[in-house]
C-alpha cells in the first residue's frame, strides 16, 4: 500500500513509500517523533484514502505530521 507523509502546516509531501506493514508504519509514526532530512515531526492524524486507477480500486494511507 502507498504510505505518504505530509507536513500538515505546509502541505508538503515529506515521503512517499510503499509498505506491506501499514499497521507497523502507523504505530511507529504515532511514537515520540519521526525524523526526515528536513527535520523532526510529530504525528497529528491520518486518513485512509481510496481512489480508482485504471479501473481498479487502490488505497493509500496518508499520515499528517507537524514540525517540532
PDB file of N, CA, C and O in Angstrom:
ATOM      1  N   UNK A   1       0.846  -1.170   0.000  1.00  0.00           N
ATOM      2  CA  UNK A   1       0.000   0.000   0.000  1.00  0.00           C
ATOM      3  C   UNK A   1       0.895   1.238   0.000  1.00  0.00           C
ATOM      4  O   UNK A   1       1.965   1.244   0.608  1.00  0.00           O
ATOM      5  N   UNK A   2       0.448   2.267  -0.680  1.00  0.00           N
ATOM      6  CA  UNK A   2       1.159   3.542  -0.648  1.00  0.00           C
ATOM      7  C   UNK A   2       0.987   4.191   0.723  1.00  0.00           C
ATOM      8  O   UNK A   2      -0.113   4.215   1.275  1.00  0.00           O
ATOM      9  N   UNK A   3       2.072   4.707   1.258  1.00  0.00           N
ATOM     10  CA  UNK A   3       2.059   5.454   2.516  1.00  0.00           C
ATOM     11  C   UNK A   3       2.717   6.798   2.225  1.00  0.00           C
ATOM     12  O   UNK A   3       3.832   6.860   1.707  1.00  0.00           O
ATOM     13  N   UNK A   4       2.011   7.870   2.567  1.00  0.00           N
ATOM     14  CA  UNK A   4       2.506   9.211   2.274  1.00  0.00           C
ATOM     15  C   UNK A   4       2.530  10.023   3.560  1.00  0.00           C
ATOM     16  O   UNK A   4       1.541  10.068   4.292  1.00  0.00           O
ATOM     17  N   UNK A   5       3.660  10.662   3.831  1.00  0.00           N
ATOM     18  CA  UNK A   5       3.781  11.569   4.975  1.00  0.00           C
ATOM     19  C   UNK A   5       3.669  13.002   4.466  1.00  0.00           C
ATOM     20  O   UNK A   5       4.357  13.390   3.522  1.00  0.00           O
ATOM     21  N   UNK A   6       2.795  13.785   5.100  1.00  0.00           N
ATOM     22  CA  UNK A   6       2.532  15.165   4.705  1.00  0.00           C
ATOM     23  C   UNK A   6       2.763  16.096   5.900  1.00  0.00           C
ATOM     24  O   UNK A   6       2.323  15.809   7.013  1.00  0.00           O
ATOM     25  N   UNK A   7       3.457  17.214   5.659  1.00  0.00           N
ATOM     26  CA  UNK A   7       3.580  18.271   6.665  1.00  0.00           C
ATOM     27  C   UNK A   7       2.219  18.963   6.745  1.00  0.00           C
ATOM     28  O   UNK A   7       1.785  19.589   5.778  1.00  0.00           O
ATOM     29  N   UNK A   8       1.548  18.855   7.885  1.00  0.00           N
ATOM     30  CA  UNK A   8       0.183  19.380   7.993  1.00  0.00           C
ATOM     31  C   UNK A   8       0.137  20.903   7.932  1.00  0.00           C
ATOM     32  O   UNK A   8      -0.913  21.468   7.625  1.00  0.00           O
ATOM     33  N   UNK A   9       1.236  21.575   8.213  1.00  0.00           N
ATOM     34  CA  UNK A   9       1.263  23.044   8.150  1.00  0.00           C
ATOM     35  C   UNK A   9       1.428  23.541   6.712  1.00  0.00           C
ATOM     36  O   UNK A   9       0.671  24.398   6.255  1.00  0.00           O
ATOM     37  N   UNK A  10       2.416  23.001   6.008  1.00  0.00           N
ATOM     38  CA  UNK A  10       2.723  23.490   4.659  1.00  0.00           C
ATOM     39  C   UNK A  10       2.032  22.695   3.550  1.00  0.00           C
ATOM     40  O   UNK A  10       1.895  23.186   2.430  1.00  0.00           O
ATOM     41  N   UNK A  11       1.599  21.475   3.855  1.00  0.00           N
ATOM     42  CA  UNK A  11       1.018  20.611   2.831  1.00  0.00           C
ATOM     43  C   UNK A  11       2.067  19.902   1.989  1.00  0.00           C
ATOM     44  O   UNK A  11       1.729  19.191   1.043  1.00  0.00           O
ATOM     45  N   UNK A  12       3.338  20.090   2.328  1.00  0.00           N
ATOM     46  CA  UNK A  12       4.437  19.487   1.573  1.00  0.00           C
ATOM     47  C   UNK A  12       4.496  17.979   1.807  1.00  0.00           C
ATOM     48  O   UNK A  12       4.363  17.510   2.937  1.00  0.00           O
ATOM     49  N   UNK A  13       4.698  17.229   0.723  1.00  0.00           N
ATOM     50  CA  UNK A  13       4.888  15.795   0.833  1.00  0.00           C
ATOM     51  C   UNK A  13       6.321  15.533   1.290  1.00  0.00           C
ATOM     52  O   UNK A  13       7.276  15.927   0.620  1.00  0.00           O
ATOM     53  N   UNK A  14       6.465  14.866   2.435  1.00  0.00           N
ATOM     54  CA  UNK A  14       7.775  14.586   3.002  1.00  0.00           C
ATOM     55  C   UNK A  14       8.332  13.246   2.528  1.00  0.00           C
ATOM     56  O   UNK A  14       9.542  13.097   2.353  1.00  0.00           O
ATOM     57  N   UNK A  15       7.448  12.278   2.320  1.00  0.00           N
ATOM     58  CA  UNK A  15       7.893  10.944   1.915  1.00  0.00           C
ATOM     59  C   UNK A  15       6.721  10.200   1.287  1.00  0.00           C
ATOM     60  O   UNK A  15       5.591  10.268   1.770  1.00  0.00           O
ATOM     61  N   UNK A  16       7.009   9.497   0.214  1.00  0.00           N
ATOM     62  CA  UNK A  16       6.033   8.616  -0.439  1.00  0.00           C
ATOM     63  C   UNK A  16       6.711   7.256  -0.526  1.00  0.00           C
ATOM     64  O   UNK A  16       7.767   7.120  -1.143  1.00  0.00           O
ATOM     65  N   UNK A  17       6.099   6.250   0.096  1.00  0.00           N
ATOM     66  CA  UNK A  17       6.696   4.923   0.119  1.00  0.00           C
ATOM     67  C   UNK A  17       5.621   3.869  -0.080  1.00  0.00           C
ATOM     68  O   UNK A  17       4.428   4.162   0.009  1.00  0.00           O
ATOM     69  N   UNK A  18       6.043   2.652  -0.348  1.00  0.00           N
ATOM     70  CA  UNK A  18       5.138   1.509  -0.450  1.00  0.00           C
ATOM     71  C   UNK A  18       5.528   0.537   0.658  1.00  0.00           C
ATOM     72  O   UNK A  18       6.702   0.209   0.830  1.00  0.00           O
ATOM     73  N   UNK A  19       4.520   0.082   1.410  1.00  0.00           N
ATOM     74  CA  UNK A  19       4.788  -0.842   2.506  1.00  0.00           C
ATOM     75  C   UNK A  19       3.654  -1.847   2.636  1.00  0.00           C
ATOM     76  O   UNK A  19       2.491  -1.517   2.406  1.00  0.00           O
ATOM     77  N   UNK A  20       3.999  -3.066   3.005  1.00  0.00           N
ATOM     78  CA  UNK A  20       3.004  -4.081   3.325  1.00  0.00           C
ATOM     79  C   UNK A  20       2.698  -4.096   4.817  1.00  0.00           C
ATOM     80  O   UNK A  20       1.728  -4.722   5.243  1.00  0.00           O
ATOM     81  N   UNK A  21       3.523  -3.405   5.621  1.00  0.00           N
ATOM     82  CA  UNK A  21       3.345  -3.336   7.075  1.00  0.00           C
ATOM     83  C   UNK A  21       2.769  -1.971   7.458  1.00  0.00           C
ATOM     84  O   UNK A  21       3.412  -1.188   8.157  1.00  0.00           O
ATOM     85  N   UNK A  22       1.570  -1.704   6.998  1.00  0.00           N
ATOM     86  CA  UNK A  22       0.951  -0.398   7.223  1.00  0.00           C
ATOM     87  C   UNK A  22       0.684  -0.172   8.710  1.00  0.00           C
ATOM     88  O   UNK A  22       0.878   0.938   9.205  1.00  0.00           O
ATOM     89  N   UNK A  23       0.246  -1.198   9.426  1.00  0.00           N
ATOM     90  CA  UNK A  23      -0.012  -1.064  10.864  1.00  0.00           C
ATOM     91  C   UNK A  23       1.282  -0.714  11.608  1.00  0.00           C
ATOM     92  O   UNK A  23       1.269   0.106  12.526  1.00  0.00           O
ATOM     93  N   UNK A  24       2.389  -1.331  11.212  1.00  0.00           N
ATOM     94  CA  UNK A  24       3.674  -1.041  11.842  1.00  0.00           C
ATOM     95  C   UNK A  24       4.141   0.375  11.564  1.00  0.00           C
ATOM     96  O   UNK A  24       4.645   1.051  12.462  1.00  0.00           O
ATOM     97  N   UNK A  25       3.978   0.834  10.321  1.00  0.00           N
ATOM     98  CA  UNK A  25       4.366   2.203   9.962  1.00  0.00           C
ATOM     99  C   UNK A  25       3.532   3.195  10.751  1.00  0.00           C
ATOM    100  O   UNK A  25       4.070   4.168  11.280  1.00  0.00           O
ATOM    101  N   UNK A  26       2.218   2.965  10.842  1.00  0.00           N
ATOM    102  CA  UNK A  26       1.343   3.871  11.576  1.00  0.00           C
ATOM    103  C   UNK A  26       1.683   3.891  13.059  1.00  0.00           C
ATOM    104  O   UNK A  26       1.717   4.958  13.671  1.00  0.00           O
ATOM    105  N   UNK A  27       1.933   2.732  13.638  1.00  0.00           N
ATOM    106  CA  UNK A  27       2.297   2.673  15.062  1.00  0.00           C
ATOM    107  C   UNK A  27       3.607   3.408  15.324  1.00  0.00           C
ATOM    108  O   UNK A  27       3.729   4.124  16.318  1.00  0.00           O
ATOM    109  N   UNK A  28       4.576   3.236  14.448  1.00  0.00           N
ATOM    110  CA  UNK A  28       5.861   3.923  14.617  1.00  0.00           C
ATOM    111  C   UNK A  28       5.684   5.431  14.469  1.00  0.00           C
ATOM    112  O   UNK A  28       6.296   6.201  15.209  1.00  0.00           O
ATOM    113  N   UNK A  29       4.850   5.860  13.517  1.00  0.00           N
ATOM    114  CA  UNK A  29       4.626   7.296  13.299  1.00  0.00           C
ATOM    115  C   UNK A  29       3.949   7.940  14.501  1.00  0.00           C
ATOM    116  O   UNK A  29       4.144   9.128  14.756  1.00  0.00           O
ATOM    117  N   UNK A  30       3.160   7.176  15.236  1.00  0.00           N
ATOM    118  CA  UNK A  30       2.455   7.707  16.399  1.00  0.00           C
ATOM    119  C   UNK A  30       3.335   7.744  17.647  1.00  0.00           C
ATOM    120  O   UNK A  30       2.862   8.114  18.722  1.00  0.00           O
ATOM    121  N   UNK A  31       4.589   7.371  17.522  1.00  0.00           N
ATOM    122  CA  UNK A  31       5.521   7.392  18.638  1.00  0.00           C
ATOM    123  C   UNK A  31       5.985   8.806  18.975  1.00  0.00           C
ATOM    124  O   UNK A  31       5.311   9.783  18.648  1.00  0.00           O
ATOM    125  N   UNK A  32       7.129   8.905  19.625  1.00  0.00           N
ATOM    126  CA  UNK A  32       7.653  10.193  20.099  1.00  0.00           C
ATOM    127  C   UNK A  32       7.849  11.194  18.974  1.00  0.00           C
ATOM    128  O   UNK A  32       7.411  12.339  19.088  1.00  0.00           O
ATOM    129  N   UNK A  33       8.504  10.784  17.881  1.00  0.00           N
ATOM    130  CA  UNK A  33       8.701  11.691  16.741  1.00  0.00           C
ATOM    131  C   UNK A  33       9.139  10.890  15.524  1.00  0.00           C
ATOM    132  O   UNK A  33       9.524   9.725  15.623  1.00  0.00           O
ATOM    133  N   UNK A  34       9.069  11.552  14.372  1.00  0.00           N
ATOM    134  CA  UNK A  34       9.520  10.973  13.108  1.00  0.00           C
ATOM    135  C   UNK A  34      10.552  11.936  12.536  1.00  0.00           C
ATOM    136  O   UNK A  34      10.312  13.143  12.497  1.00  0.00           O
ATOM    137  N   UNK A  35      11.697  11.424  12.093  1.00  0.00           N
ATOM    138  CA  UNK A  35      12.764  12.271  11.567  1.00  0.00           C
ATOM    139  C   UNK A  35      12.874  12.099  10.055  1.00  0.00           C
ATOM    140  O   UNK A  35      12.963  10.985   9.539  1.00  0.00           O
ATOM    141  N   UNK A  36      12.866  13.232   9.367  1.00  0.00           N
ATOM    142  CA  UNK A  36      13.082  13.291   7.927  1.00  0.00           C
ATOM    143  C   UNK A  36      14.301  14.169   7.688  1.00  0.00           C
ATOM    144  O   UNK A  36      14.721  14.871   8.608  1.00  0.00           O
ATOM    145  N   UNK A  37      14.883  14.163   6.503  1.00  0.00           N
ATOM    146  CA  UNK A  37      16.042  15.025   6.236  1.00  0.00           C
ATOM    147  C   UNK A  37      15.764  16.515   6.507  1.00  0.00           C
ATOM    148  O   UNK A  37      16.697  17.285   6.738  1.00  0.00           O
ATOM    149  N   UNK A  38      14.492  16.918   6.480  1.00  0.00           N
ATOM    150  CA  UNK A  38      14.155  18.330   6.695  1.00  0.00           C
ATOM    151  C   UNK A  38      13.794  18.649   8.138  1.00  0.00           C
ATOM    152  O   UNK A  38      13.427  19.786   8.434  1.00  0.00           O
ATOM    153  N   UNK A  39      13.888  17.674   9.052  1.00  0.00           N
ATOM    154  CA  UNK A  39      13.643  17.958  10.471  1.00  0.00           C
ATOM    155  C   UNK A  39      12.869  16.868  11.183  1.00  0.00           C
ATOM    156  O   UNK A  39      12.613  15.792  10.643  1.00  0.00           O
ATOM    157  N   UNK A  40      12.503  17.192  12.432  1.00  0.00           N
ATOM    158  CA  UNK A  40      11.763  16.268  13.302  1.00  0.00           C
ATOM    159  C   UNK A  40      10.289  16.658  13.301  1.00  0.00           C
ATOM    160  O   UNK A  40       9.945  17.840  13.322  1.00  0.00           O
ATOM    161  N   UNK A  41       9.424  15.643  13.275  1.00  0.00           N
ATOM    162  CA  UNK A  41       7.993  15.868  13.188  1.00  0.00           C
ATOM    163  C   UNK A  41       7.263  14.994  14.196  1.00  0.00           C
ATOM    164  O   UNK A  41       7.783  13.969  14.636  1.00  0.00           O
ATOM    165  N   UNK A  42       6.054  15.409  14.556  1.00  0.00           N
ATOM    166  CA  UNK A  42       5.196  14.664  15.470  1.00  0.00           C
ATOM    167  C   UNK A  42       3.891  14.326  14.753  1.00  0.00           C
ATOM    168  O   UNK A  42       3.340  15.152  14.026  1.00  0.00           O
ATOM    169  N   UNK A  43       3.410  13.115  14.964  1.00  0.00           N
ATOM    170  CA  UNK A  43       2.150  12.646  14.380  1.00  0.00           C
ATOM    171  C   UNK A  43       0.991  13.552  14.792  1.00  0.00           C
ATOM    172  O   UNK A  43       0.899  13.961  15.950  1.00  0.00           O
ATOM    173  N   UNK A  44       0.100  13.866  13.836  1.00  0.00           N
ATOM    174  CA  UNK A  44      -1.131  14.598  14.142  1.00  0.00           C
ATOM    175  C   UNK A  44      -2.364  13.738  13.878  1.00  0.00           C
ATOM    176  O   UNK A  44      -3.165  13.522  14.787  1.00  0.00           O
ATOM    177  N   UNK A  45      -2.531  13.246  12.652  1.00  0.00           N
ATOM    178  CA  UNK A  45      -3.679  12.413  12.305  1.00  0.00           C
ATOM    179  C   UNK A  45      -3.384  11.687  10.995  1.00  0.00           C
ATOM    180  O   UNK A  45      -2.357  11.928  10.361  1.00  0.00           O
ATOM    181  N   UNK A  46      -4.289  10.798  10.597  1.00  0.00           N
ATOM    182  CA  UNK A  46      -4.102  10.081   9.336  1.00  0.00           C
ATOM    183  C   UNK A  46      -5.447   9.866   8.646  1.00  0.00           C
ATOM    184  O   UNK A  46      -6.505   9.921   9.274  1.00  0.00           O
ATOM    185  N   UNK A  47      -5.376   9.623   7.349  1.00  0.00           N
ATOM    186  CA  UNK A  47      -6.540   9.287   6.523  1.00  0.00           C
ATOM    187  C   UNK A  47      -6.217   8.044   5.718  1.00  0.00           C
ATOM    188  O   UNK A  47      -5.082   7.852   5.282  1.00  0.00           O
ATOM    189  N   UNK A  48      -7.211   7.209   5.524  1.00  0.00           N
ATOM    190  CA  UNK A  48      -7.101   6.089   4.604  1.00  0.00           C
ATOM    191  C   UNK A  48      -7.929   6.468   3.385  1.00  0.00           C
ATOM    192  O   UNK A  48      -9.154   6.552   3.465  1.00  0.00           O
ATOM    193  N   UNK A  49      -7.273   6.694   2.272  1.00  0.00           N
ATOM    194  CA  UNK A  49      -7.926   7.154   1.053  1.00  0.00           C
ATOM    195  C   UNK A  49      -8.050   6.030   0.039  1.00  0.00           C
ATOM    196  O   UNK A  49      -7.116   5.252  -0.157  1.00  0.00           O
ATOM    197  N   UNK A  50      -9.199   5.950  -0.598  1.00  0.00           N
ATOM    198  CA  UNK A  50      -9.438   5.009  -1.684  1.00  0.00           C
ATOM    199  C   UNK A  50      -9.625   5.809  -2.965  1.00  0.00           C
ATOM    200  O   UNK A  50     -10.253   6.868  -2.952  1.00  0.00           O
ATOM    201  N   UNK A  51      -9.085   5.311  -4.065  1.00  0.00           N
ATOM    202  CA  UNK A  51      -9.209   6.001  -5.345  1.00  0.00           C
ATOM    203  C   UNK A  51      -9.191   4.965  -6.463  1.00  0.00           C
ATOM    204  O   UNK A  51      -8.789   3.819  -6.260  1.00  0.00           O
ATOM    205  N   UNK A  52      -9.632   5.385  -7.644  1.00  0.00           N
ATOM    206  CA  UNK A  52      -9.659   4.496  -8.797  1.00  0.00           C
ATOM    207  C   UNK A  52      -8.468   4.788  -9.698  1.00  0.00           C
ATOM    208  O   UNK A  52      -8.162   5.944  -9.991  1.00  0.00           O
ATOM    209  N   UNK A  53      -7.801   3.724 -10.131  1.00  0.00           N
ATOM    210  CA  UNK A  53      -6.653   3.838 -11.021  1.00  0.00           C
ATOM    211  C   UNK A  53      -6.777   2.763 -12.095  1.00  0.00           C
ATOM    212  O   UNK A  53      -6.654   1.573 -11.805  1.00  0.00           O
ATOM    213  N   UNK A  54      -7.020   3.181 -13.330  1.00  0.00           N
ATOM    214  CA  UNK A  54      -7.190   2.247 -14.453  1.00  0.00           C
ATOM    215  C   UNK A  54      -8.260   1.195 -14.169  1.00  0.00           C
ATOM    216  O   UNK A  54      -8.080   0.013 -14.462  1.00  0.00           O
ATOM    217  N   UNK A  55      -9.372   1.643 -13.597  1.00  0.00           N
ATOM    218  CA  UNK A  55     -10.490   0.747 -13.343  1.00  0.00           C
ATOM    219  C   UNK A  55     -10.368  -0.102 -12.098  1.00  0.00           C
ATOM    220  O   UNK A  55     -11.265  -0.896 -11.813  1.00  0.00           O
ATOM    221  N   UNK A  56      -9.282   0.037 -11.341  1.00  0.00           N
ATOM    222  CA  UNK A  56      -9.101  -0.730 -10.117  1.00  0.00           C
ATOM    223  C   UNK A  56      -9.119   0.201  -8.916  1.00  0.00           C
ATOM    224  O   UNK A  56      -8.609   1.320  -8.973  1.00  0.00           O
ATOM    225  N   UNK A  57      -9.713  -0.275  -7.826  1.00  0.00           N
ATOM    226  CA  UNK A  57      -9.745   0.500  -6.594  1.00  0.00           C
ATOM    227  C   UNK A  57      -8.408   0.313  -5.875  1.00  0.00           C
ATOM    228  O   UNK A  57      -7.979  -0.812  -5.620  1.00  0.00           O
ATOM    229  N   UNK A  58      -7.770   1.414  -5.558  1.00  0.00           N
ATOM    230  CA  UNK A  58      -6.487   1.417  -4.831  1.00  0.00           C
ATOM    231  C   UNK A  58      -6.695   2.131  -3.503  1.00  0.00           C
ATOM    232  O   UNK A  58      -7.694   2.824  -3.305  1.00  0.00           O
ATOM    233  N   UNK A  59      -5.753   1.956  -2.608  1.00  0.00           N
ATOM    234  CA  UNK A  59      -5.828   2.634  -1.318  1.00  0.00           C
ATOM    235  C   UNK A  59      -4.461   3.165  -0.936  1.00  0.00           C
ATOM    236  O   UNK A  59      -3.428   2.641  -1.352  1.00  0.00           O
ATOM    237  N   UNK A  60      -4.482   4.226  -0.128  1.00  0.00           N
ATOM    238  CA  UNK A  60      -3.236   4.779   0.384  1.00  0.00           C
ATOM    239  C   UNK A  60      -3.482   5.329   1.776  1.00  0.00           C
ATOM    240  O   UNK A  60      -4.567   5.821   2.087  1.00  0.00           O
ATOM    241  N   UNK A  61      -2.470   5.236   2.595  1.00  0.00           N
ATOM    242  CA  UNK A  61      -2.503   5.788   3.939  1.00  0.00           C
ATOM    243  C   UNK A  61      -1.760   7.108   3.907  1.00  0.00           C
ATOM    244  O   UNK A  61      -0.587   7.151   3.536  1.00  0.00           O
ATOM    245  N   UNK A  62      -2.431   8.190   4.293  1.00  0.00           N
ATOM    246  CA  UNK A  62      -1.813   9.499   4.331  1.00  0.00           C
ATOM    247  C   UNK A  62      -1.661   9.889   5.799  1.00  0.00           C
ATOM    248  O   UNK A  62      -2.646   9.999   6.530  1.00  0.00           O
ATOM    249  N   UNK A  63      -0.397  10.099   6.224  1.00  0.00           N
ATOM    250  CA  UNK A  63      -0.092  10.427   7.611  1.00  0.00           C
ATOM    251  C   UNK A  63       0.338  11.885   7.672  1.00  0.00           C
ATOM    252  O   UNK A  63       1.289  12.294   7.006  1.00  0.00           O
ATOM    253  N   UNK A  64      -0.377  12.665   8.481  1.00  0.00           N
ATOM    254  CA  UNK A  64      -0.081  14.088   8.629  1.00  0.00           C
ATOM    255  C   UNK A  64       0.745  14.305   9.898  1.00  0.00           C
ATOM    256  O   UNK A  64       0.402  13.806  10.969  1.00  0.00           O
ATOM    257  N   UNK A  65       1.819  15.046   9.762  1.00  0.00           N
ATOM    258  CA  UNK A  65       2.723  15.314  10.877  1.00  0.00           C
ATOM    259  C   UNK A  65       2.985  16.818  10.953  1.00  0.00           C
ATOM    260  O   UNK A  65       2.839  17.539   9.965  1.00  0.00           O
ATOM    261  N   UNK A  66       3.380  17.283  12.161  1.00  0.00           N
ATOM    262  CA  UNK A  66       3.735  18.693  12.322  1.00  0.00           C
ATOM    263  C   UNK A  66       5.167  18.795  12.806  1.00  0.00           C
ATOM    264  O   UNK A  66       5.636  17.954  13.573  1.00  0.00           O
ATOM    265  N   UNK A  67       5.852  19.819  12.358  1.00  0.00           N
ATOM    266  CA  UNK A  67       7.265  20.014  12.701  1.00  0.00           C
ATOM    267  C   UNK A  67       7.385  20.391  14.176  1.00  0.00           C
ATOM    268  O   UNK A  67       6.595  21.178  14.698  1.00  0.00           O
ATOM    269  N   UNK A  68       8.391  19.815  14.836  1.00  0.00           N
ATOM    270  CA  UNK A  68       8.626  20.134  16.253  1.00  0.00           C
ATOM    271  C   UNK A  68      10.009  20.734  16.432  1.00  0.00           C
ATOM    272  O   UNK A  68      10.396  21.070  17.551  1.00  0.00           O
TER     273      UNK A  68
END
